[in-house]
């Protein structure tokens, strides 16, 4: 079952871009892992120093393996170099997904297709 992870990190604005750019090789290493479908960091354009993280994993085993790899532990070390960080992170199991827009191009808030 697909797992999504979202995180928000609030850093000192003066270090946020350095931390984001310095994380690139670690992000690339994560993206190369089996089971990693998405791994992205982005600066928030409205909140200085805020970084949003989005990850998508094919299954729990892939995510568990990620937590054992050097790029994960190096990422934690890299983040500590930023000084104090306020962060929240959550993981979600995805039971069903579908397009936002139906066949007519209309955005839909409801789930309108049958689960596979």
N, CA and C atoms as an extended XYZ file, in Angstrom:
348
Properties=species:S:1:pos:R:3:atomname:S:1:resname:S:1:resid:I:1 pbc="F F F"
N         0.847       -1.181        0.000 N   UNK     1
C         0.000        0.000        0.000 CA  UNK     1
C         0.889        1.239        0.000 C   UNK     1
N         0.569        2.191       -0.820 N   UNK     2
C         1.346        3.423       -0.935 CA  UNK     2
C         1.381        4.166        0.394 C   UNK     2
N         2.556        4.716        0.716 N   UNK     3
C         2.737        5.539        1.908 CA  UNK     3
C         3.178        6.924        1.461 C   UNK     3
N         2.512        7.946        1.987 N   UNK     4
C         2.903        9.336        1.761 CA  UNK     4
C         3.463        9.903        3.051 C   UNK     4
N         4.485       10.718        2.933 N   UNK     5
C         5.032       11.442        4.076 CA  UNK     5
C         5.027       12.915        3.718 C   UNK     5
N         4.530       13.726        4.643 N   UNK     6
C         4.613       15.173        4.494 CA  UNK     6
C         5.308       15.724        5.729 C   UNK     6
N         6.106       16.743        5.526 N   UNK     7
C         6.786       17.388        6.648 CA  UNK     7
C         6.881       18.875        6.371 C   UNK     7
N         6.915       19.625        7.454 N   UNK     8
C         7.147       21.061        7.394 CA  UNK     8
C         8.270       21.351        8.379 C   UNK     8
N         9.309       22.012        7.886 N   UNK     9
C        10.442       22.382        8.735 CA  UNK     9
C        10.582       23.897        8.717 C   UNK     9
N        10.644       24.489        9.897 N   UNK    10
C        10.869       25.928       10.015 CA  UNK    10
C        12.285       26.149       10.527 C   UNK    10
N        13.119       26.730        9.669 N   UNK    11
C        14.514       27.008        9.970 CA  UNK    11
C        14.722       28.516       10.026 C   UNK    11
N        15.886       28.914       10.504 N   UNK    12
C        16.248       30.320       10.390 CA  UNK    12
C        16.254       30.663        8.898 C   UNK    12
N        15.560       31.705        8.498 N   UNK    13
C        15.511       32.041        7.075 CA  UNK    13
C        16.884       32.186        6.422 C   UNK    13
N        17.879       32.617        7.185 N   UNK    14
C        19.213       32.825        6.613 CA  UNK    14
C        19.909       31.525        6.221 C   UNK    14
N        19.444       30.379        6.720 N   UNK    15
C        20.100       29.101        6.396 CA  UNK    15
C        19.230       28.175        5.546 C   UNK    15
N        17.972       28.507        5.355 N   UNK    16
C        17.039       27.583        4.690 CA  UNK    16
C        17.485       27.215        3.276 C   UNK    16
N        17.892       28.191        2.483 N   UNK    17
C        18.291       27.886        1.109 CA  UNK    17
C        19.558       27.034        1.088 C   UNK    17
N        20.516       27.319        1.968 N   UNK    18
C        21.739       26.512        2.047 CA  UNK    18
C        21.409       25.073        2.402 C   UNK    18
N        20.522       24.884        3.344 N   UNK    19
C        20.127       23.531        3.751 CA  UNK    19
C        19.429       22.819        2.597 C   UNK    19
N        18.539       23.511        1.923 N   UNK    20
C        17.823       22.910        0.795 CA  UNK    20
C        18.793       22.495       -0.310 C   UNK    20
N        19.674       23.390       -0.710 N   UNK    21
C        20.614       23.079       -1.790 CA  UNK    21
C        21.618       22.011       -1.373 C   UNK    21
N        22.046       22.034       -0.123 N   UNK    22
C        22.989       21.030        0.371 CA  UNK    22
C        22.385       19.646        0.476 C   UNK    22
N        21.071       19.579        0.546 N   UNK    23
C        20.383       18.285        0.645 CA  UNK    23
C        20.247       17.593       -0.707 C   UNK    23
N        20.540       18.292       -1.771 N   UNK    24
C        20.299       17.729       -3.108 CA  UNK    24
C        20.886       16.335       -3.309 C   UNK    24
N        22.171       16.081       -3.011 N   UNK    25
C        22.686       14.725       -3.252 CA  UNK    25
C        21.994       13.666       -2.393 C   UNK    25
N        21.548       14.048       -1.219 N   UNK    26
C        20.852       13.103       -0.347 CA  UNK    26
C        19.439       12.832       -0.867 C   UNK    26
N        18.802       13.857       -1.403 N   UNK    27
C        17.485       13.693       -2.021 CA  UNK    27
C        17.611       12.801       -3.255 C   UNK    27
N        18.636       13.057       -4.068 N   UNK    28
C        18.855       12.231       -5.261 CA  UNK    28
C        19.098       10.773       -4.884 C   UNK    28
N        19.858       10.540       -3.812 N   UNK    29
C        20.106        9.166       -3.362 CA  UNK    29
C        18.807        8.500       -2.925 C   UNK    29
N        17.954        9.241       -2.248 N   UNK    30
C        16.665        8.684       -1.828 CA  UNK    30
C        15.805        8.343       -3.034 C   UNK    30
N        15.790        9.222       -4.024 N   UNK    31
C        15.004        8.967       -5.235 CA  UNK    31
C        15.483        7.734       -5.992 C   UNK    31
N        16.739        7.378       -5.830 N   UNK    32
C        17.291        6.200       -6.516 CA  UNK    32
C        16.982        4.897       -5.788 C   UNK    32
N        16.429        4.981       -4.598 N   UNK    33
C        16.127        3.778       -3.822 CA  UNK    33
C        14.929        3.034       -4.409 C   UNK    33
N        14.966        1.699       -4.332 N   UNK    34
C        13.785        0.923       -4.733 CA  UNK    34
C        12.587        1.319       -3.866 C   UNK    34
N        11.464        1.559       -4.495 N   UNK    35
C        10.243        1.881       -3.769 CA  UNK    35
C        10.005        3.355       -3.539 C   UNK    35
N        10.994        4.202       -3.831 N   UNK    36
C        10.801        5.645       -3.674 CA  UNK    36
C        10.253        6.200       -4.980 C   UNK    36
N         9.015        6.662       -4.945 N   UNK    37
C         8.366        7.212       -6.138 CA  UNK    37
C         8.441        8.736       -6.195 C   UNK    37
N         8.626        9.372       -5.043 N   UNK    38
C         8.750       10.835       -4.993 CA  UNK    38
C         9.467       11.215       -3.708 C   UNK    38
N        10.304       12.226       -3.812 N   UNK    39
C        11.034       12.737       -2.647 CA  UNK    39
C        11.427       14.159       -3.000 C   UNK    39
N        10.732       15.126       -2.443 N   UNK    40
C        10.908       16.508       -2.878 CA  UNK    40
C        10.911       17.460       -1.690 C   UNK    40
N        11.798       18.428       -1.750 N   UNK    41
C        11.840       19.519       -0.780 CA  UNK    41
C        11.586       20.818       -1.537 C   UNK    41
N        10.872       21.756       -0.911 N   UNK    42
C        10.603       23.045       -1.551 CA  UNK    42
C        10.502       24.145       -0.502 C   UNK    42
N        11.081       25.303       -0.826 N   UNK    43
C        10.920       26.472        0.028 CA  UNK    43
C         9.497       27.002       -0.103 C   UNK    43
N         8.930       27.402        1.010 N   UNK    44
C         7.599       28.009        1.009 CA  UNK    44
C         7.739       29.463        0.553 C   UNK    44
N         7.036       29.866       -0.503 N   UNK    45
C         7.196       31.239       -1.000 CA  UNK    45
C         6.589       32.301       -0.081 C   UNK    45
N         5.764       31.894        0.880 N   UNK    46
C         5.098       32.866        1.749 CA  UNK    46
C         5.648       32.911        3.169 C   UNK    46
N         6.395       31.880        3.575 N   UNK    47
C         6.916       31.822        4.938 CA  UNK    47
C         8.431       31.663        4.892 C   UNK    47
N         9.181       32.729        5.138 N   UNK    48
C        10.637       32.643        5.088 CA  UNK    48
C        11.172       31.557        6.037 C   UNK    48
N        12.088       30.750        5.525 N   UNK    49
C        12.712       29.704        6.323 CA  UNK    49
C        11.957       28.394        6.372 C   UNK    49
N        10.789       28.340        5.775 N   UNK    50
C         9.985       27.114        5.819 CA  UNK    50
C        10.282       26.241        4.604 C   UNK    50
N        10.501       24.942        4.875 N   UNK    51
C        10.707       23.944        3.827 CA  UNK    51
C         9.616       22.896        3.952 C   UNK    51
N         8.977       22.590        2.831 N   UNK    52
C         7.984       21.518        2.765 CA  UNK    52
C         8.641       20.284        2.154 C   UNK    52
N         8.331       19.126        2.721 N   UNK    53
C         8.859       17.851        2.228 CA  UNK    53
C         7.682       16.973        1.825 C   UNK    53
N         7.824       16.304        0.681 N   UNK    54
C         6.824       15.340        0.218 CA  UNK    54
C         7.552       14.082       -0.221 C   UNK    54
N         7.101       12.937        0.285 N   UNK    55
C         7.668       11.643       -0.108 CA  UNK    55
C         6.529       10.691       -0.455 C   UNK    55
N         6.780        9.795       -1.421 N   UNK    56
C         5.824        8.732       -1.749 CA  UNK    56
C         6.618        7.436       -1.890 C   UNK    56
N         6.193        6.424       -1.135 N   UNK    57
C         6.852        5.117       -1.103 CA  UNK    57
C         5.854        4.047       -1.512 C   UNK    57
N         6.344        3.020       -2.212 N   UNK    58
C         5.445        1.968       -2.691 CA  UNK    58
C         4.903        1.116       -1.559 C   UNK    58
N         5.686        0.969       -0.483 N   UNK    59
C         5.243        0.096        0.609 CA  UNK    59
C         6.071        0.345        1.869 C   UNK    59
N         5.633       -0.273        2.948 N   UNK    60
C         6.278       -0.118        4.247 CA  UNK    60
C         7.709       -0.651        4.237 C   UNK    60
N         7.943       -1.763        3.547 N   UNK    61
C         9.286       -2.347        3.506 CA  UNK    61
C        10.284       -1.382        2.862 C   UNK    61
N         9.880       -0.709        1.804 N   UNK    62
C        10.767        0.262        1.145 CA  UNK    62
C        11.097        1.426        2.069 C   UNK    62
N        10.101        1.918        2.777 N   UNK    63
C        10.327        3.018        3.711 CA  UNK    63
C        11.222        2.565        4.863 C   UNK    63
N        10.970        1.373        5.381 N   UNK    64
C        11.797        0.847        6.475 CA  UNK    64
C        13.253        0.724        6.033 C   UNK    64
N        13.468        0.255        4.816 N   UNK    65
C        14.831        0.137        4.294 CA  UNK    65
C        15.481        1.519        4.171 C   UNK    65
N        14.733        2.500        3.708 N   UNK    66
C        15.237        3.878        3.584 CA  UNK    66
C        15.807        4.368        4.913 C   UNK    66
N        15.117        4.063        6.014 N   UNK    67
C        15.549        4.530        7.329 CA  UNK    67
C        16.873        3.917        7.775 C   UNK    67
N        17.331        2.858        7.103 N   UNK    68
C        18.593        2.203        7.477 CA  UNK    68
C        19.781        2.682        6.643 C   UNK    68
N        19.545        3.494        5.634 N   UNK    69
C        20.595        3.845        4.675 CA  UNK    69
C        21.377        5.096        5.085 C   UNK    69
N        22.636        5.184        4.629 N   UNK    70
C        23.469        6.342        4.976 CA  UNK    70
C        22.868        7.679        4.556 C   UNK    70
N        22.209        7.744        3.401 N   UNK    71
C        21.650        9.037        2.993 CA  UNK    71
C        20.589        9.532        3.976 C   UNK    71
N        19.881        8.617        4.643 N   UNK    72
C        18.901        9.049        5.651 CA  UNK    72
C        19.616        9.604        6.881 C   UNK    72
N        20.616        8.882        7.378 N   UNK    73
C        21.319        9.362        8.574 CA  UNK    73
C        22.122       10.631        8.264 C   UNK    73
N        22.682       10.725        7.065 N   UNK    74
C        23.400       11.943        6.671 CA  UNK    74
C        22.442       13.130        6.553 C   UNK    74
N        21.215       12.872        6.131 N   UNK    75
C        20.217       13.938        6.042 CA  UNK    75
C        19.943       14.513        7.431 C   UNK    75
N        19.829       13.639        8.404 N   UNK    76
C        19.577       14.109        9.772 CA  UNK    76
C        20.745       14.961       10.276 C   UNK    76
N        21.967       14.528        9.982 N   UNK    77
C        23.152       15.303       10.359 CA  UNK    77
C        23.154       16.650        9.643 C   UNK    77
N        22.850       16.635        8.364 N   UNK    78
C        22.792       17.870        7.570 CA  UNK    78
C        21.774       18.845        8.168 C   UNK    78
N        20.620       18.349        8.547 N   UNK    79
C        19.596       19.220        9.124 CA  UNK    79
C        20.046       19.810       10.456 C   UNK    79
N        20.738       19.017       11.271 N   UNK    80
C        21.221       19.537       12.555 CA  UNK    80
C        22.193       20.700       12.355 C   UNK    80
N        22.875       20.742       11.213 N   UNK    81
C        23.814       21.840       10.950 CA  UNK    81
C        23.095       23.175       10.767 C   UNK    81
N        21.788       23.151       10.626 N   UNK    82
C        20.999       24.377       10.441 CA  UNK    82
C        20.717       25.086       11.750 C   UNK    82
N        21.025       24.447       12.870 N   UNK    83
C        20.653       25.017       14.151 CA  UNK    83
C        19.252       24.566       14.518 C   UNK    83
N        18.589       25.312       15.397 N   UNK    84
C        17.254       24.895       15.843 CA  UNK    84
C        16.260       24.807       14.682 C   UNK    84
N        15.515       23.720       14.669 N   UNK    85
C        14.489       23.504       13.649 CA  UNK    85
C        13.200       23.111       14.357 C   UNK    85
N        12.135       23.768       13.988 N   UNK    86
C        10.806       23.344       14.429 CA  UNK    86
C        10.226       22.546       13.274 C   UNK    86
N         9.828       21.308       13.540 N   UNK    87
C         9.321       20.497       12.428 CA  UNK    87
C         8.162       19.618       12.868 C   UNK    87
N         7.347       19.292       11.895 N   UNK    88
C         6.287       18.302       12.071 CA  UNK    88
C         6.331       17.390       10.855 C   UNK    88
N         6.089       16.120       11.087 N   UNK    89
C         6.034       15.175        9.966 CA  UNK    89
C         4.956       14.141       10.246 C   UNK    89
N         4.313       13.713        9.176 N   UNK    90
C         3.232       12.731        9.268 CA  UNK    90
C         3.362       11.757        8.115 C   UNK    90
N         2.938       10.507        8.351 N   UNK    91
C         2.866        9.529        7.263 CA  UNK    91
C         1.424        9.080        7.120 C   UNK    91
N         1.073        8.714        5.887 N   UNK    92
C        -0.298        8.337        5.550 CA  UNK    92
C        -0.279        7.086        4.687 C   UNK    92
N        -1.167        6.142        4.991 N   UNK    93
C        -1.395        4.988        4.108 CA  UNK    93
C        -2.491        5.369        3.134 C   UNK    93
N        -2.267        5.113        1.864 N   UNK    94
C        -3.244        5.488        0.842 CA  UNK    94
C        -4.065        4.259        0.473 C   UNK    94
N        -5.360        4.321        0.758 N   UNK    95
C        -6.252        3.206        0.449 CA  UNK    95
C        -6.809        3.305       -0.973 C   UNK    95
N        -6.907        4.511       -1.496 N   UNK    96
C        -7.484        4.707       -2.828 CA  UNK    96
C        -7.008        6.053       -3.357 C   UNK    96
N        -6.674        6.098       -4.632 N   UNK    97
C        -6.349        7.376       -5.250 CA  UNK    97
C        -7.003        7.437       -6.625 C   UNK    97
N        -7.223        8.645       -7.080 N   UNK    98
C        -7.829        8.844       -8.390 CA  UNK    98
C        -7.578       10.272       -8.840 C   UNK    98
N        -7.912       10.590      -10.085 N   UNK    99
C        -7.682       11.945      -10.591 CA  UNK    99
C        -8.533       12.982       -9.858 C   UNK    99
N        -8.066       14.210       -9.858 N   UNK   100
C        -8.848       15.321       -9.316 CA  UNK   100
C        -9.950       15.706      -10.297 C   UNK   100
N        -9.646       15.612      -11.601 N   UNK   101
C       -10.592       16.029      -12.641 CA  UNK   101
C       -11.249       14.815      -13.283 C   UNK   101
N       -12.566       14.901      -13.501 N   UNK   102
C       -13.265       13.801      -14.174 CA  UNK   102
C       -13.066       13.905      -15.687 C   UNK   102
N       -13.732       13.021      -16.427 N   UNK   103
C       -13.532       12.949      -17.879 CA  UNK   103
C       -13.984       14.212      -18.615 C   UNK   103
N       -14.770       15.066      -17.956 N   UNK   104
C       -15.195       16.324      -18.588 CA  UNK   104
C       -14.278       17.491      -18.221 C   UNK   104
N       -13.264       17.232      -17.390 N   UNK   105
C       -12.357       18.291      -16.957 CA  UNK   105
C       -12.842       19.044      -15.738 C   UNK   105
N       -13.894       18.530      -15.095 N   UNK   106
C       -14.457       19.170      -13.917 CA  UNK   106
C       -13.710       18.700      -12.665 C   UNK   106
N       -13.265       19.636      -11.795 N   UNK   107
C       -12.619       19.207      -10.554 CA  UNK   107
C       -13.644       18.579       -9.621 C   UNK   107
N       -13.236       17.496       -8.967 N   UNK   108
C       -14.158       16.761       -8.090 CA  UNK   108
C       -13.544       16.616       -6.700 C   UNK   108
N       -14.284       16.990       -5.668 N   UNK   109
C       -13.850       16.783       -4.290 CA  UNK   109
C       -14.184       15.373       -3.826 C   UNK   109
N       -15.229       14.783       -4.403 N   UNK   110
C       -15.639       13.427       -4.033 CA  UNK   110
C       -14.775       12.402       -4.769 C   UNK   110
N       -14.769       11.181       -4.257 N   UNK   111
C       -14.099       10.075       -4.950 CA  UNK   111
C       -15.135        9.436       -5.858 C   UNK   111
N       -14.896        9.521       -7.152 N   UNK   112
C       -15.925        9.172       -8.129 CA  UNK   112
C       -15.624        7.917       -8.929 C   UNK   112
N       -14.511        7.261       -8.668 N   UNK   113
C       -14.222        5.997       -9.348 CA  UNK   113
C       -14.282        4.875       -8.331 C   UNK   113
N       -14.490        3.681       -8.804 N   UNK   114
C       -14.535        2.530       -7.909 CA  UNK   114
C       -13.120        2.081       -7.578 C   UNK   114
N       -12.862        1.749       -6.303 N   UNK   115
C       -11.534        1.222       -5.952 CA  UNK   115
C       -11.246       -0.068       -6.718 C   UNK   115
N        -9.987       -0.250       -7.068 N   UNK   116
C        -9.583       -1.462       -7.806 CA  UNK   116
C        -9.628       -2.685       -6.916 C   UNK   116
